Amino acid sequence: DDRRKRGDPSAPRFVAAACICPGYNLETCFQKFAWPFTRICLASVKDTFLMKNEAILRKHDAETFKRAMAAPDLQSLLALAAPFAGYPSAE
């Protein structure tokens, strides 16, 4: 978490993390999903990562949670959710 590196003691301290990524360019990948997979994947990601952690995410940043839940596609969701990973933006 970038906040902890800057000395914020309220930032979470992680003991372990896992990242599963095949190394694809996610922007290109997300844009090429065809109907109905775009909506199915978006709903699944929102349910799995946002709704199941709603209380924690809202407490951390309610406005980011609201914007992420309103994301119209996976690419937008990825960009909007960056603050939940401890970064100010996806840039």
Secondary structure, DSSP 4 states (H G I P E B T S, - for coil): -HHHHTT-TTSPPPS----------HHHHHHTPPTTHHHHHHHHHIIIIIGGGHHHHHHHHHHHHHHHHT-SSHHHHHHHTGGGGT-S---
